[in-house]
């Protein structure tokens, strides 16, 4: 993704090794000279407690006052659930207005009060009143956005970081050093097994703690260790 303000191209990947492969391909296959900065971690945010708000948004548009009143509750949700929208509205509520509200929820949760996308929350819509005209979708989206922002502030915003599932294979003689290193990275050891003098270690580790891990593992295992990792979930910053 190209950033107009900085003139930089931002490349996204699942980890340091993934980014290294992309950069190597840009150099080797496309002959590009690439200057790269330090990797950045993509954070999320959530709320730690429920918050109920009622917001009235009112504007004079084309000489007429248009308004929308939205009552909603923002609740913490289970990790990995994303955004759950629950409209508690009459069956005959206008579909076009409901779609505008859904769009408002999507837009409002794309950036939270801490500057990161909001996730793992329930948005419970409890009541809506609005001027029914051609400006209704715009006014409804503005009211919903304001309501979610206020509820996020009241709900105890919390920063979330990506947690990776790490699978490490090393000779059993290096198992202790590798486990100690993972624990020093605030990793949680989930499973340890041995097979044919090799140790298999499965751990959950914050991505921020894994930069440079490939080099460190080679050093700990005399070049005989290997690992793979995948994104597991977002969780509170440790």
C-alpha positions as CSV (number, residue, x, y, z in Angstrom):
1,X,0.0,0.0,0.0
2,X,1.4,3.4,-1.0
3,X,1.4,6.2,1.6
4,X,0.9,9.5,-0.1
5,X,2.2,11.5,2.9
6,X,5.5,9.7,3.4
7,X,6.1,8.5,-0.2
8,X,6.7,5.0,1.2
9,X,5.2,1.7,0.1
10,X,4.0,-0.4,3.0
11,X,4.3,-4.2,2.6
12,X,2.2,-6.4,4.8
13,X,3.1,-10.0,5.8
14,X,2.6,-12.7,8.4
15,X,6.0,-12.2,10.0
16,X,9.6,-11.2,9.6
17,X,10.5,-14.2,7.4
18,X,7.5,-13.6,5.1
19,X,8.6,-10.0,4.6
20,X,12.2,-11.1,4.0
21,X,11.0,-13.4,1.2
22,X,9.0,-10.6,-0.4
23,X,12.0,-8.2,-0.3
24,X,14.3,-10.8,-1.7
25,X,12.0,-11.4,-4.6
26,X,11.7,-7.7,-5.3
27,X,15.5,-7.5,-5.5
28,X,16.2,-10.8,-7.4
29,X,13.3,-11.2,-9.7
30,X,12.5,-7.5,-10.4
31,X,15.9,-6.0,-10.1
32,X,14.7,-3.3,-7.7
33,X,16.8,-1.5,-5.2
34,X,14.9,-1.6,-2.0
35,X,15.6,0.4,1.2
36,X,13.6,-1.1,4.1
37,X,12.9,0.2,7.6
38,X,12.2,-1.8,10.8
39,X,9.1,-4.0,10.7
40,X,6.0,-2.5,12.4
41,X,3.4,-4.6,14.2
42,X,-0.3,-4.0,13.4
43,X,-2.2,-3.5,16.6
44,X,-6.0,-3.6,17.4
45,X,-8.0,-2.2,20.3
46,X,-11.1,-3.3,22.2
47,X,-13.1,-2.4,25.3
48,X,-12.8,-3.9,28.8
49,X,-16.3,-3.1,30.1
50,X,-19.8,-2.4,28.7
51,X,-20.9,1.2,28.0
52,X,-24.4,2.4,27.0
53,X,-24.8,5.8,25.3
54,X,-27.6,7.8,23.6
55,X,-26.5,10.3,21.0
56,X,-28.5,12.9,19.0
57,X,-26.9,14.2,15.8
58,X,-28.5,17.3,14.4
59,X,-27.5,19.4,11.4
60,X,-29.1,22.0,9.1
61,X,-28.9,20.7,5.6
62,X,-30.3,22.7,2.7
63,X,-32.1,24.9,5.1
64,X,-33.8,22.1,7.0
65,X,-32.8,20.6,10.3
66,X,-32.1,16.9,10.0
67,X,-31.5,14.7,13.1
68,X,-30.9,11.1,14.2
69,X,-30.9,9.8,17.7
70,X,-29.1,6.5,18.4
71,X,-29.1,4.4,21.5
72,X,-26.6,1.6,21.7
73,X,-24.5,-0.5,24.0
74,X,-20.9,-1.5,23.3
75,X,-19.8,-4.7,25.1
76,X,-16.6,-6.7,25.2
77,X,-16.7,-9.9,23.1
78,X,-14.6,-13.1,23.1
79,X,-11.2,-13.0,21.5
80,X,-11.3,-13.6,17.8
81,X,-15.0,-12.7,17.4
82,X,-14.4,-9.4,15.6
83,X,-17.3,-7.0,15.4
84,X,-20.7,-8.4,16.2
85,X,-23.7,-6.1,15.4
86,X,-27.0,-6.9,17.1
87,X,-29.9,-4.6,16.1
88,X,-32.8,-4.8,18.5
89,X,-35.3,-3.0,16.2
90,X,-38.9,-3.5,15.1
91,X,-39.4,-5.9,12.1
92,X,-40.8,-3.0,10.0
93,X,-37.7,-0.8,10.5
94,X,-36.7,0.6,7.1
95,X,-34.1,-1.6,5.5
96,X,-32.2,1.3,3.8
97,X,-31.8,2.9,7.2
98,X,-30.5,-0.3,8.8
99,X,-27.9,-0.7,6.0
100,X,-26.8,2.9,6.6
101,X,-26.4,2.0,10.3
102,X,-24.4,-1.1,9.5
103,X,-22.1,0.9,7.3
104,X,-21.7,3.5,10.1
105,X,-20.7,0.7,12.4
106,X,-18.1,-0.6,9.9
107,X,-16.7,2.9,9.4
108,X,-16.7,3.8,13.1
109,X,-14.9,0.5,14.2
110,X,-12.2,0.9,11.5
111,X,-10.4,3.3,13.8
112,X,-10.9,3.5,17.6
113,X,-10.1,6.0,20.2
114,X,-6.5,4.8,20.5
115,X,-6.0,5.0,16.7
116,X,-6.3,1.3,15.9
117,X,-9.1,-0.8,14.4
118,X,-11.7,-1.9,17.0
119,X,-12.3,-5.6,17.4
120,X,-13.8,-8.2,19.6
121,X,-16.8,-6.1,20.6
122,X,-20.6,-6.4,20.4
123,X,-22.5,-3.4,19.1
124,X,-26.1,-3.7,20.5
125,X,-28.4,-1.2,18.8
126,X,-31.3,-0.5,21.2
127,X,-33.2,2.4,19.7
128,X,-33.2,4.8,16.7
129,X,-35.2,7.9,15.8
130,X,-34.4,9.9,12.7
131,X,-35.8,12.3,10.0
132,X,-36.9,10.1,7.2
133,X,-35.7,11.8,4.0
134,X,-33.0,11.5,1.4
135,X,-30.4,12.7,4.0
136,X,-31.3,10.0,6.5
137,X,-28.4,7.5,5.6
138,X,-25.8,10.2,6.0
139,X,-27.2,11.6,9.3
140,X,-27.6,8.0,10.7
141,X,-24.0,7.1,9.9
142,X,-22.8,10.2,11.6
143,X,-24.9,9.5,14.7
144,X,-23.7,5.9,14.9
145,X,-20.1,6.9,14.5
146,X,-20.4,9.5,17.3
147,X,-22.2,7.0,19.6
148,X,-19.5,4.3,19.1
149,X,-16.7,6.7,19.8
150,X,-18.4,7.9,23.0
151,X,-19.0,4.3,24.1
152,X,-15.4,3.3,23.3
153,X,-14.1,6.1,25.5
154,X,-16.4,5.0,28.4
155,X,-15.7,1.3,27.9
156,X,-12.1,1.3,29.0
157,X,-10.2,1.0,25.7
158,X,-7.4,-1.7,25.7
159,X,-4.6,-2.2,23.2
160,X,-4.3,-5.7,21.6
161,X,-1.3,-7.2,19.9
162,X,-1.0,-10.2,17.6
163,X,-0.1,-13.5,19.2
164,X,1.6,-16.1,17.0
165,X,1.5,-19.9,17.3
166,X,5.2,-21.0,17.1
167,X,6.3,-24.5,16.3
168,X,10.0,-25.1,17.0
169,X,12.0,-28.3,16.1
170,X,15.4,-28.6,17.7
171,X,17.7,-31.4,18.8
172,X,16.6,-32.5,22.3
173,X,20.0,-31.3,23.8
174,X,19.0,-27.7,23.1
175,X,15.5,-27.9,24.3
176,X,16.1,-26.2,27.7
177,X,17.8,-23.2,26.2
178,X,15.1,-22.8,23.5
179,X,12.3,-23.0,26.1
180,X,14.1,-20.5,28.3
181,X,14.4,-18.1,25.4
182,X,10.8,-18.4,24.5
183,X,9.7,-17.7,28.1
184,X,12.0,-14.6,28.1
185,X,10.0,-13.4,25.1
186,X,6.8,-13.7,27.2
187,X,5.9,-16.9,25.3
188,X,3.5,-19.4,26.8
189,X,4.6,-23.0,26.3
190,X,1.6,-25.1,25.1
191,X,3.2,-28.5,24.3
192,X,6.5,-30.2,24.4
193,X,7.2,-33.6,22.8
194,X,10.3,-35.6,21.7
195,X,10.7,-37.8,18.7
196,X,13.9,-39.5,17.5
197,X,16.1,-37.2,19.6
198,X,14.4,-34.1,18.4
199,X,12.2,-31.8,20.6
200,X,9.0,-30.3,19.2
201,X,7.9,-27.2,21.1
202,X,4.6,-25.4,20.5
203,X,4.3,-22.0,22.1
204,X,2.1,-18.9,21.9
205,X,4.3,-15.8,21.6
206,X,3.6,-12.0,21.0
207,X,4.7,-11.1,17.5
208,X,6.6,-8.1,18.8
209,X,8.9,-10.5,20.7
210,X,9.8,-12.5,17.6
211,X,11.8,-10.1,15.5
212,X,15.2,-11.6,15.0
213,X,14.1,-15.0,16.2
214,X,15.5,-16.8,13.2
215,X,19.0,-15.6,14.0
216,X,18.6,-16.3,17.7
217,X,17.4,-19.8,17.2
218,X,20.3,-20.6,14.9
219,X,22.6,-19.4,17.6
220,X,20.9,-21.4,20.4
221,X,20.8,-24.6,18.4
222,X,24.1,-24.4,16.5
223,X,22.2,-23.9,13.3
224,X,20.2,-27.2,13.7
225,X,16.8,-25.7,14.7
226,X,13.9,-24.7,12.6
227,X,10.5,-23.1,13.2
228,X,7.2,-22.2,11.6
229,X,4.6,-19.8,12.9
230,X,1.1,-18.7,12.1
231,X,-1.2,-15.9,13.4
232,X,-3.3,-17.2,16.3
233,X,-5.3,-14.2,17.7
234,X,-5.2,-10.7,19.1
235,X,-4.8,-10.4,22.8
236,X,-4.0,-7.8,25.4
237,X,-0.5,-6.3,25.3
238,X,1.7,-8.0,27.9
